[in-house]
Amino acid sequence: MKKCSKSAHESLTELNITPLLDLAFVLLVIFIITTIPPVKDTDLQLPAAARHEKDPPRKAFYISVPADGQLFLNQESLKVDDLLGRLISLRTDDPDLNVIVRGDAHTRYKQIRAVLDICQQANLAKVELATEIAK
């Protein structure tokens, strides 16, 4: 069995830190470049910005479908045939119209699907389904 020479053991115990120094220098250069020095050349009195108030949130329109199959648009009774025209007129007034469809738990899915189809025909981008948290 051949024994390892003494010089082989010495080279394994030395730590080569050259890659670590390269990494440290690269990080140092990155930090130097990305750090922006504060600009305080001359004293300036900057103008004050006008305060802009937020726009109020847009009102959501509710389409309610009770179990008996009637349609209500914000508590106003409508027929299925009139809903499309009404939604199109509301969308032309407000292109960012938000509609929330509220269906009773006992309403047939066919009736809810008909309302969703009408919303799609009216090109409404924001249609949501209202649900409650299960108890």
matplotlib code that plots the C-alpha trace (Angstrom):
import matplotlib.pyplot as plt

x = [0.0, 1.4, 1.5, 0.8, 3.7, 4.1, 3.7, 0.2, -1.1, 0.3, -1.5, -4.9, -4.6, -4.0, -7.1, -7.3, -9.0, -8.5, -12.2, -13.4, -11.4, -12.7, -16.3, -15.6, -14.2, -17.1, -19.6, -17.7, -17.8, -21.5, -22.2, -20.1, -21.9, -25.4, -25.0, -26.2, -24.4, -26.7, -26.9, -26.4, -24.5, -26.6, -29.3, -32.6, -36.1, -38.1, -41.8, -44.5, -46.6, -50.4, -52.2, -54.2, -57.2, -58.1, -61.1, -64.0, -64.4, -66.8, -70.3, -70.9, -74.2, -75.8, -77.9, -79.9, -81.5, -83.9, -85.1, -88.3, -86.2, -87.0, -84.1, -83.3, -80.7, -80.0, -83.5, -85.2, -87.2, -86.2, -87.1, -84.3, -84.9, -84.5, -81.3, -79.0, -80.1, -79.8, -76.3, -75.1, -76.4, -74.7, -71.5, -71.5, -71.9, -69.2, -66.7, -65.2, -68.6, -68.4, -71.3, -71.8, -74.2, -76.0, -77.9, -80.0, -78.7, -81.8, -81.7, -81.2, -77.8, -79.4, -80.8, -77.4, -75.7, -78.2, -77.3, -73.6, -74.2, -76.0, -73.1, -70.7, -72.8, -72.8, -68.9, -68.6, -65.0, -65.7, -68.3, -68.1, -70.2, -71.2, -70.9, -71.0, -68.5, -69.7, -70.5]
y = [0.0, 3.3, 6.1, 9.7, 12.0, 14.8, 17.5, 16.2, 16.7, 20.2, 21.3, 20.0, 21.9, 25.3, 27.4, 29.1, 32.5, 33.9, 33.2, 34.7, 37.9, 38.1, 37.9, 40.5, 43.0, 42.4, 43.1, 46.2, 47.6, 46.9, 48.7, 51.6, 52.0, 51.5, 53.9, 57.3, 60.2, 62.8, 65.9, 69.0, 71.3, 74.4, 75.4, 75.4, 76.0, 73.4, 74.2, 72.5, 69.9, 70.3, 67.6, 65.4, 63.7, 60.2, 59.6, 58.0, 54.3, 53.7, 52.5, 48.8, 47.8, 44.7, 42.2, 40.1, 36.9, 35.4, 31.8, 32.7, 33.9, 37.6, 40.1, 43.2, 45.8, 47.8, 46.9, 47.9, 45.0, 44.2, 41.6, 39.5, 41.2, 44.7, 43.8, 43.9, 47.3, 48.7, 47.3, 48.7, 52.2, 52.0, 50.9, 53.8, 56.2, 54.5, 52.4, 51.0, 49.6, 47.1, 44.6, 42.1, 39.2, 38.1, 34.8, 33.1, 29.7, 28.0, 29.8, 27.5, 27.8, 28.3, 31.7, 32.8, 31.6, 33.7, 36.8, 36.1, 35.7, 39.0, 40.7, 39.2, 40.4, 43.9, 43.8, 44.2, 43.7, 43.6, 41.1, 39.4, 36.7, 37.5, 34.7, 34.4, 32.8, 29.3, 28.9]
z = [0.0, -1.0, 1.5, 0.5, 0.4, 2.9, 0.2, -0.8, 2.8, 3.0, -0.2, 1.2, 4.5, 2.8, 2.1, -1.2, -0.6, -4.1, -5.1, -1.9, -2.4, -6.0, -4.7, -2.0, -4.5, -6.9, -4.1, -3.0, -6.6, -6.8, -3.5, -4.6, -7.9, -6.5, -3.6, -4.6, -3.0, -1.4, -3.6, -1.4, -3.8, -3.3, -0.9, -2.7, -1.5, -3.3, -4.1, -2.1, -3.9, -3.9, -2.0, -4.2, -2.6, -3.5, -5.7, -3.8, -4.6, -7.4, -6.5, -7.2, -8.8, -7.4, -9.5, -7.1, -8.1, -5.5, -5.5, -7.4, -10.4, -10.4, -11.1, -9.2, -10.1, -6.9, -5.5, -8.8, -10.3, -13.9, -16.5, -18.1, -21.5, -20.0, -18.1, -21.1, -22.3, -18.8, -18.2, -21.6, -20.7, -17.3, -18.9, -21.4, -18.5, -16.5, -18.5, -15.2, -14.1, -11.2, -11.0, -8.1, -8.8, -5.6, -6.0, -3.3, -2.2, -3.6, -7.0, -9.9, -11.5, -14.9, -13.8, -12.4, -15.6, -17.7, -15.7, -16.2, -19.9, -20.1, -18.2, -20.8, -23.7, -22.1, -22.1, -18.4, -17.3, -13.5, -12.5, -9.2, -7.4, -3.8, -1.3, 2.5, 4.8, 5.8, 9.5]

ax = plt.figure().add_subplot(projection="3d")
ax.plot(x, y, z, "-o")
ax.set_aspect("equal")
plt.show()
